[in-house]
Structure formats: structure tokens, C-alpha cells
Amino acid sequence: MTIRVLLADDQTLIRRGFRVLVDSAADLEVVGEAANGREAVELARSCRADVILMDIRMPELDGLAATREIMADDGLAGVRVLILTTFEVDEYVFEALRAGASGFLGKSVEPAELIDAIRTVASGDALLSPKAVKGLIDRFLAQPELDQAAAPAVLAALTEREREVVGLVATGLSNDEIAERLVVAPMTAKTHVNRAMMKLGARDRAQLVVIAYQSGLVRVGGSS
């Protein structure tokens, strides 16, 4: 099945470069280009894209606001947003994940990595590397305004094993790495992750990371 991709970036040359790259993959197809966030929202509705490559800094409506609108639209429930940033971790990335983005990449990413990232996000997984997780922890998740008082209520639905798995997801471990750590089958680890996402109302692993730190399940410095 062909993955339909929408490009949202205010720089024409960057969009054209991404179009050539994406269209070079047999299973990917660019179905639209947006020069600002407002166009991205409109094209998301009309082009029926599976994945949107979304720049953050754009005129009229920035990538964060556009992502929020797209994620709030029930008619776009299956659309995934992959944020493109100048730096792998910048001041907007945490807000992008909170807005509902499934992950992010730096614009200096290698061509093969971008193609793989689109496929990963389209499959329903999140793109969140250990390096990115560390950056999020260091720069955003230690903010004092994060309310941890509601942690028991938020986490009450999880079993002890599911809490343990969510904590490992929050460190950036993959399902295979979690399975190795817990000495279980990879499919078992995946099942625990999926059940935790369902119980917590998380769209993907990226949101699990946010929930893990905001709830206090995992704290900055590695304690849980």
C-alpha cells in the first residue's frame, strides 16, 4: 500500500528536495505541498495524507498550531504528523509532542533515515530516539509547573508490569530492548506497550514519554 505524504514547509527549495526524495521510494507518494500551517491543515483534509512532514516555523499558522488543529479533527484521526526541526531537539519539540505529533527529525537527517521515519510513523509507531528523549528530559520535563499531584489517578489503570514498561519507554528503549531488559518475548513487550497506550489514551510512544514524566512515574535523573 502506498503511503501518502504531505509536505509542509515555507521554503520552496526544501519542499522540492523532500518531494524528489519521497517520490523516489516505491511505497511513498507526495500528495500535496503547503507553504504555511493554514495550508497544511486545509490540505490534510483534502489530500487525505497518511503522514505530514511538518516544519515548525511557518507564517500564518505555525507547525505547532497546525498540528493541534489536525489532531483535534476527528475526520483526520488516522493522520500522523512528523515534525521537522532545524535542530534535533529545540525549544518547540516538547510542545509538538504534546500537540500530538508522532515524532521529529532534524532537517540534516540522511535521506534513508527520512524514508524510514515516514514508514515508521505511518505504521503507527513513534519516532523518538534515546538522544531525543534525553533532550526532552533535560530541557522540558523538569519544569516545575508540571502537575504530578494527579499521578495516582492517571496511572491507576496500569498493572505493575505496564508501569515498568512505560518507564522503560520513557528512557527511549525499543520493544526489543524492553524485552531483553525484562527477559520476555518482544511480542509480549509490544503487547504491554499497546495496552498501556490504550489505558492512558496515548496515541503513540511519544505521548507515553510525556505522560510518564508529567505523572511522576519517571522523574528527571532516572528515578521512578
C-alpha positions as CSV (number, residue, x, y, z in Angstrom):
1,M,0.0,0.0,0.0
2,T,1.3,3.5,-0.9
3,I,1.9,5.9,1.9
4,R,0.5,9.3,1.1
5,V,2.8,12.2,2.3
6,L,2.0,15.9,2.7
7,L,5.0,18.3,2.8
8,A,4.6,21.5,5.0
9,D,7.5,23.9,4.9
10,D,7.6,27.6,3.9
11,Q,10.9,27.2,2.0
12,T,10.2,26.1,-1.6
13,L,13.6,24.6,-2.2
14,I,13.3,22.4,0.9
15,R,9.9,21.2,-0.1
16,R,11.1,20.4,-3.6
17,G,14.1,18.5,-2.3
18,F,11.8,16.4,0.0
19,R,9.4,15.8,-2.8
20,V,12.1,14.3,-5.0
21,L,13.4,12.1,-2.2
22,V,10.0,10.9,-1.0
23,D,8.7,10.2,-4.6
24,S,11.9,8.2,-5.2
25,A,10.6,5.5,-2.8
26,A,8.3,3.0,-4.5
27,D,5.9,2.9,-1.5
28,L,5.7,6.6,-0.8
29,E,3.9,9.4,-2.7
30,V,3.8,13.1,-2.2
31,V,0.1,14.2,-2.4
32,G,0.5,17.9,-1.6
33,E,2.7,20.8,-0.6
34,A,1.9,23.5,1.9
35,A,3.8,26.8,2.4
36,N,2.3,27.5,5.8
37,G,0.4,25.9,8.6
38,R,-3.0,27.0,7.4
39,E,-2.5,25.4,4.0
40,A,-1.2,22.3,5.8
41,V,-4.5,21.9,7.8
42,E,-6.6,22.5,4.6
43,L,-4.6,20.1,2.5
44,A,-4.6,17.5,5.3
45,R,-8.4,17.4,4.9
46,S,-8.5,17.5,1.1
47,C,-5.5,15.3,0.2
48,R,-6.1,12.5,2.8
49,A,-2.4,12.2,3.6
50,D,-1.2,9.4,5.9
51,V,1.9,11.3,7.1
52,I,2.6,15.1,7.2
53,L,6.2,16.3,7.3
54,M,5.6,19.5,9.3
55,D,8.0,22.3,9.7
56,I,7.6,24.3,13.0
57,R,8.4,27.9,11.9
58,M,6.0,28.9,9.2
59,P,3.9,32.0,8.5
60,E,0.1,32.5,9.1
61,L,-0.1,29.4,11.3
62,D,3.0,27.7,12.7
63,G,3.6,23.9,12.7
64,L,2.6,23.6,16.4
65,A,-0.8,25.2,15.9
66,A,-1.4,23.3,12.7
67,T,-0.6,20.0,14.4
68,R,-3.1,20.8,17.2
69,E,-5.8,21.5,14.7
70,I,-5.1,18.4,12.8
71,M,-5.0,16.2,15.9
72,A,-8.3,17.7,17.1
73,D,-10.1,17.0,13.9
74,D,-12.0,13.6,14.2
75,G,-12.1,13.4,10.5
76,L,-8.2,13.2,10.4
77,A,-7.9,10.6,13.2
78,G,-5.5,8.4,11.1
79,V,-3.2,11.2,10.1
80,R,0.3,11.2,11.6
81,V,2.5,14.3,12.0
82,L,6.3,14.1,11.8
83,I,7.9,17.4,12.9
84,L,11.0,18.6,11.0
85,T,13.3,20.9,13.0
86,T,16.5,22.8,12.4
87,F,17.9,21.0,15.4
88,E,17.1,17.5,16.6
89,V,15.9,18.9,19.9
90,D,14.8,22.5,20.1
91,E,12.5,24.7,22.3
92,Y,9.4,23.6,20.5
93,V,9.8,19.8,20.4
94,F,8.1,19.1,23.7
95,E,5.1,21.2,22.7
96,A,5.0,19.4,19.4
97,L,4.7,16.1,21.1
98,R,2.0,17.5,23.5
99,A,0.2,18.7,20.4
100,G,0.0,15.2,19.1
101,A,3.0,14.8,16.8
102,S,4.3,11.3,16.4
103,G,7.9,12.3,16.5
104,F,10.5,14.6,15.0
105,L,13.6,14.8,12.8
106,G,16.4,17.3,12.3
107,K,16.5,18.7,8.8
108,S,20.0,17.4,8.4
109,V,18.7,13.9,8.5
110,E,20.1,11.4,6.0
111,P,17.8,10.6,3.1
112,A,17.4,6.9,4.1
113,E,16.6,7.9,7.6
114,L,13.8,10.2,6.4
115,I,12.3,7.5,4.3
116,D,12.5,5.0,7.2
117,A,11.0,7.6,9.6
118,I,8.0,8.2,7.3
119,R,7.4,4.4,7.2
120,T,7.8,4.1,11.0
121,V,5.3,6.9,11.7
122,A,2.8,5.6,9.1
123,S,2.8,2.2,10.7
124,G,1.6,3.7,14.0
125,D,4.9,3.8,15.8
126,A,6.5,6.9,17.2
127,L,9.9,8.2,16.2
128,L,11.7,9.1,19.4
129,S,15.3,8.2,19.8
130,P,17.2,7.9,23.1
131,K,19.0,11.1,22.3
132,A,15.8,12.9,21.7
133,V,14.3,11.6,24.9
134,K,17.3,12.8,26.9
135,G,17.0,16.3,25.4
136,L,13.3,16.4,26.3
137,I,14.0,15.4,29.9
138,D,16.9,17.9,30.3
139,R,15.1,20.9,28.7
140,F,11.4,20.5,29.2
141,L,10.2,17.8,31.5
142,A,11.8,19.2,34.7
143,Q,9.6,22.3,34.5
144,P,8.1,23.0,38.0
145,E,4.6,23.7,36.5
146,L,4.2,20.0,35.5
147,D,1.5,18.8,37.8
148,Q,2.4,15.5,39.4
149,A,-0.3,15.5,42.0
150,A,-2.6,13.6,39.7
151,A,-0.2,10.8,39.2
152,P,-2.1,8.1,41.1
153,A,-5.3,8.7,39.2
154,V,-3.5,8.8,35.9
155,L,-1.6,5.6,36.5
156,A,-4.3,3.6,38.4
157,A,-5.4,1.7,35.4
158,L,-1.9,0.3,34.8
159,T,-0.6,-3.0,36.1
160,E,2.8,-3.0,37.8
161,R,4.4,-4.6,34.7
162,E,2.7,-1.9,32.5
163,R,4.1,0.8,34.7
164,E,7.5,-0.7,34.4
165,V,7.2,-0.9,30.6
166,V,6.1,2.7,30.4
167,G,9.1,3.7,32.5
168,L,11.4,1.9,30.0
169,V,9.6,3.5,27.0
170,A,10.3,6.9,28.7
171,T,14.1,6.2,28.5
172,G,13.9,5.7,24.8
173,L,14.1,1.8,24.7
174,S,12.6,0.0,21.8
175,N,10.3,-3.0,22.2
176,D,13.2,-5.4,21.6
177,E,15.3,-3.6,24.2
178,I,12.5,-3.7,26.7
179,A,12.0,-7.4,26.0
180,E,15.7,-8.0,26.7
181,R,15.6,-6.0,29.8
182,L,12.6,-7.8,31.2
183,V,13.6,-11.2,29.8
184,V,10.3,-11.6,27.9
185,A,9.4,-12.1,24.2
186,P,9.4,-8.9,22.0
187,M,5.7,-9.6,21.2
188,T,5.0,-9.6,24.9
189,A,6.8,-6.3,25.4
190,K,4.8,-4.8,22.5
191,T,1.6,-6.0,24.0
192,H,2.3,-4.3,27.3
193,V,3.2,-1.1,25.5
194,N,0.0,-1.2,23.4
195,R,-2.2,-1.9,26.4
196,A,-0.6,1.0,28.3
197,M,-1.2,3.3,25.4
198,M,-4.8,2.2,25.3
199,K,-5.4,2.7,29.0
200,L,-3.7,6.1,29.1
201,G,-5.3,7.3,25.9
202,A,-1.9,7.8,24.3
203,R,-1.7,7.8,20.5
204,D,1.9,6.5,20.5
205,R,5.1,6.1,22.3
206,A,5.9,9.8,22.2
207,Q,2.8,10.6,24.3
208,L,3.8,7.8,26.7
209,V,7.0,9.6,27.3
210,V,5.2,12.8,28.1
211,I,2.7,11.0,30.4
212,A,5.5,9.2,32.2
213,Y,7.3,12.4,33.2
214,Q,4.2,14.6,33.7
215,S,2.6,12.0,36.0
216,G,5.8,11.5,38.0
217,L,6.1,7.8,37.1
218,V,9.6,8.6,35.9
219,R,11.5,11.6,37.2
220,V,14.4,13.6,35.9
221,G,17.6,11.9,36.9
222,G,16.4,8.4,36.2
223,S,14.4,7.6,39.3
224,S,10.9,6.2,39.2
